[in-house]
């Protein structure tokens, strides 16, 4: 009965990755009692012959207050069972466990060196996330629980710990984490960091700038708009270059030789032709895209490789009163852990941010009747901020020479091809946003 309750409940959760496929079975791989009313479960959800792990903090009560009704899983043995991440009366145990370095039946709670954790704070769940669940404790900490568990150390924990040891700027300080062995491998279940209570999301700030430009009457240029974002883009470029520099110093580096560069170019082309079969509208851009990829193949210089962010865009940065902070170093969540930890060109991150400027500029046009009239303003805003970001990146020590420019363009175009497929599958009315990336431009 309990397993059936879990199966019905998990299929309704926004963070569950197996939607659209029947659940064959839900089994409990691990069940650790944290307190009389709180258990930590590792579930295996079996679908179509394969199984994925998920973690659940399970609360148990004789009576369920109204404030927890939305978290109800069901009744089991005369108890209400529910998703306890929403119960601030119980989640203090996570703070206490990390503060004291507790271990319970293989579940290890740890704190970063030389930190003191305030265990009196109560938690609140952030509601915007798709694949994880984050708890904010007061205005001090944010604890991200990874719902779907993949054996291995999460790249974000690895990176922020290494950068914190170097006193690197532009990161949120790590305070603690939770881990457990899965398949004999230490696996990150949660990470707790400094909560940036007074910071603003980079995407929201960029959209505010674009909105200000579109609403200006009479119409003005991006430089004249009251919410001009250029200065912030320069500072973000500076911060990005510093983060890349710190990553190169903290982790091993390597280079791509000519044969590896050729293989990378061929991979760009493979993904392009795969995308064309799904989105035929891409076909008219194939010659230009292949020409861009071929320019990469002709590079004769070595391409530096290092640890990178891996999923870099305006939604991954926060503007504090003093500077930009970079978050979420876990890479693309849907990719294998080894790929997310692999060395790559820092230009991959740069390309991701350039694409994000284009999305910010055109996002608000998707459903506007005057979109065609505003398209030139969108391009002007994007080009202005792309150029400013690259200026800051170079001033901060980031290298983009002639050969790098060809590689950067290829990374950007490959990202746009991916976006076209994503929008075709999920938001067809937005497909014009990435399709605009294939026009000729200078930045």
N, C-alpha and C positions, 0 to 999 in steps of 0.2 A: 504493500500500500504506500509506504513512504517513498519508494523509488518511483512509483507512478506520479506521486505528488511533485517530486523533483522534476520529472520529465515534462509534465504539463507546465510547470512554472518556468523552467529555464528556457523553454521555447518562446516565451513571451518577452524575454529580456533583450534590451537593445544591444547589449554587449555579446550576446550569443552568436557565434560565427556560423552556425549550421542551419540558419533559417532557410526554409524552402525544401528541406530534405527531411524525410521521416526519421524520428528517433527510434532506434531499435531497442536501446536499453540505457539506463543510467545506473552505474555501480559506484560504490564508495571505495576508493583506493586507500584513503587515509582518513581517520577520524580522531582528532586530538581534542580532549576536553581542556578548555582554558579557564573556565570557572563553572560553577554548577549550572549556569544558564547560558553558557556560550561554548560553542564547539567550532573547531576549524576543520572543514572537510575539503578533501581533494576528490573531485568527481571525475569519472570517465564516462563521457557521453559517446555511445556507439551509434554510428550512422553509416549505412551502406558498406559495412565490412571494415571500417576504420574507426578509431576512437581518438577523441581530443580530451585533454584535461582542463578542468575549470576549478577555481577555488571559490569557496563559499564560507562566510562567517554565519553560522546558524544560531539564531537565538531561540530560546524556549520560554514561554510564559503560560501561566494558568489563565490569565486574562490579557487580552491585547488592547492597549489604549488606541484611541482613534488616530493618534499621530503616527502609528505604525501600521495602520490598515493597508496602506499601499504596498507595504513590504511583505505582506502575508503570503506564505507558501501553502499552508493548509493546517489541518489538525492531525496530530500523530500521537496516539496513546494518551488521549485526553489533554494534550498540550498544544498550544498554538506554536507553530514553528514559522520562522520568518527570516528574512535577510537582515542580519544584525548590523550591517554597516550603517543602517539608518537609525540605530539605537544608541544615542549618546550616553546612556546609562551603562553600556557595555564596552563601547569602543575605547574607553580610557585604558582598558587592559593592554591595548597595543602600545600606547605611550609608556606605560609602566614596564611592560616587557622589554621594550628597546632600551629604556633608561637603565634597567638592571641587568641587561644581557641574558635574559632567561632562555632556557632550552626546555621544551616540552615534547617528549617522544619524537625527537628528530626535527621538530619545528624550532628554528633558531632565530631569536630576535636580537639584533645587534645595534650598537650606536657607533657613530664615527668617533675617532680619537679626539680627546680634549673638548668634548661637548657635554653640556648638562641639559637634560631634557626636562621641561616643566610638565609634570604629570597631572597637574590639576585642570588642564584645559579640556573643554568639551568640544565635540566634533560636529561638523555639519557637512553633508554630502553635496558636492558640486554636481549639478544636473546636466551639464552639456556634453559629457563625454560619450563616445560611441563604444569603445572597446575596453576601457578600464573604468575603475571607480576611484574617485579621489575624495579624501576626507580632509577638511580644513579644520585645524585645531586653533581656536581663537584667531589671532592675527599673526601667529608665530610659525606654524608648520602646515605643510600639505603632504599627505601620505597617499601615494598612488598605489592601489592594489591592482595587479595584473590579473584580470579575470581568467583569460585563457593562458595556460601555463605551458611553456616550452622549455624543456630541460636545458640548463646552462645559465651562466651569469648574464643578466641583462646588460646590453651595451651601455645603457644610460648610467647604471650604477658604476660600471667599470670606468667610464669616462669622467663623470663628475667627481668620483673619489680621487682619481689621478690628478685632475686639474685643481681640486681643492688642496691637495698636498703641495702644489706649486704656488698656492695663493693666487691663482689665476683670476682675473676679473671676468665680468660678463657671464657668470654662472650663478645659479641659486645654490647656496651652501647646503651640502648633504648633512643630515642629522642621524639617520639610521636606516635600517633595512630589515627585511624578514626573508629567510631562506630555508630551504629544505632540500634534501637529496631526492631527485627523481631519476629513475634508471641509473642510480649510482653516481649522478652528477649534481653538484651543488647548483641549485636553481633559485633565482630571485623571484620572490612572491610579491614583494612590496618595497617601495623606496619612499623615505620621508626626507623632504627638503625644506629649506627656508620658504615661507609663503610671502609673496610679494604683494602685500596688502594694498599698497598705494600705487601700484604699477598699472599701466594700461596696455591692452593687447595691441600688437603691431597691426594686425588686420583691421581692427576697429578704428585705429588712428588713421590708417591709410584711407579707409572708406569715408571717414569724416572729411578728409581733405578732398576726395573726389566729389562727395555730395556738395560740399561748399562751392566747388568749381561749377558743377552743373546747375546749381541754383542761383548763380550770380546774375543779376539783372542791372544794367545791360550785360551781355556776355563779356567775359574777360579771358585773358590767357591764364595758363597754369601758374605762371610766375606772378601774376597780379592778384590771384585769388587769395582771400584772407587766410585760408587754411593751407597755404603752400607747404608741401611736405619735403621739399628739396633738402633743407638742412638736416632733417631727421634721416634721410636716405644716405647722406654723406656720413653721418655719425654711425649709422648701421653698417655701412661698408667698413669703416674703421674697426668697429667691434668684431665684425666677421673675420677680418684679416688677423686680428689679435687672437681670436679663438683658434684659427687654423695654425697660427704660430705656436700656441701653447700645446695643441694636439701633436704637432710634429716633434716638439721637444719631449713630450710625455710618453710617446709610444714609438715603436719601430717605424722606420720609413723604408721605401723601396723605389724602384723606377720601372716603368714599362719600356721594354725594348721594342725595336721595330716590328718584330713578328707578333708581339702582343698587341701593339697598336693596330696592326692589320686585322687581328682577330676581333678586337673591339669594334672596328669599323664594320666588319662583317656582321657582328651581332646587332648593331644599329640597323643594318639593312634587313636582317631577318625579322626583327620586330616590326619594321615598317611594312613589309609585305604581308606579315601576319595581320597587321591592323587593316590593311587595304581590303583583305577578304571579308572583314567584318564591317568596315565603313567605306564603301566604294567611293564616296565623295573625296577621299584622300588621293585617289588615283591621279588626278590632274597635277598634284604637287610632287609626285614621285620623282620626276627628273631633277627638279631643284634639290630635293632632299638627298637623293643619291649623290649629286654633285658635291653637296656639303660633306657627306660622309666620306666621299673619295678624297677630299682635301685632307681629311684626318689620316687616311691611309698613306698619303704621300709624305707625312711628317718624318723627318730624319733625326730629330733630336729626341732624347729620352724624355719621358713624361713622369714627373715626380708623383709618388703615391704616398698616402698617409691615412691615418684615421680621420674620418670626416663626420659631419652630422648625419647625412644620409637621407633626410626628409625635410629639407630646409625651406621655409616659406614664412610669410608674415605672421601666420598664426602660431609660429614657434618662437616668437621673440616678444619680450615685454619691455615697455619703456618705463623705467623708474624716474623719480625726480632728478636723478643725476646721470643715468646712462642706459644703454640697452643691455638686456640680459637674455641669453640664449637658453631655451628649455628643450626638453624631450630629445635627448641624444640617443634614443633607442632605435633610430632608423625606421624604415618602412615596416610597420607591424606585420604585414602579410608575407614578408620575405623570410626565408630560413635564417636562423640565428647566425650561422657561419657567414652568410652573405652580408648580413648587417654589420658584422664585425670586421669584414674584409677591408683591406686598404683600397683607397680609391683616389682619384684626382680631386683636389679641393675645388676645382672648377665645377664639379658636379653640384656642390652646394651653391656656388655663385649662380649657376644656371637655374637652380630651383628658385632662388630669390628673384631673379629676373622674370621668370614666368609668373611669380606671385604678384609683381607689380602690374603685369598685363591683366591678370585676373581682377585685381583691385580696380583697375581703370574701367573694365568692361562689365564687371559683375552687376552694377546698378543699371546697365542698359538692357539686360536680358528681357525684361517685360515692359519696357517703356515705348510708347508709340512714337516718341521723337528720337529713338535710338540712332537712326541714320544721321540726323542732324548733329548729334553729339559725338559721333564716332571720331571725328577729327580731334575734338577736345580730349577724348579718351586716349587717343594715340599720343597727343602732345603730353598729357600728364604722365603716361607710362614711359615715354622716351626720356622725359626730363628726369624722372626719378631713377630710371635704370642708369642713365649717365652719371647721376649724382652718386649712386651706390657704387658704381665701378670706380669713380674718382676717389671716394673714401677708401675703397678696398686697396687701390694702388698706393694711396698715401699711407695706409697702415702697414705696408710691406707686402701685400699680396701681389703676386707676379702674374701679369697677363701680357706676354709678348706676342709677336706676330703669329707664331705657331700656336700659342695658347688660345689666341682669338678664334682660330679655326676649330680647335677642340671645344672651346666654350660654346660656339654656335652649334656644333653637333650635339652636345649634351642638351642644349636648350630645345633644339628641334626634336630630339628623341623624346624628351619630356612632354612636348606638345603633342606628339603622336600618341603617347600613352593617354594624355588627357582627352584627346578626341574619342578614343575608344571608351574611356570611362564615362564621358558625358553621353555618348550614344547609348550606353547601357542604362544609365541612371537618370540623366537630365537632358533629354534630347533638345529642349529649347535653349540650352546653354552651349550647344556645340559650336556656335559661332565664335565663342571666346577663344578656345584653342586654335580654331581654324585661322584666326587672324594672325597667328604667329608665323605663318608661312609667307607673309609679305616681305619684301626686301626692306631692310632697315640698317642703320649705321651703328646702333648700340646693341 
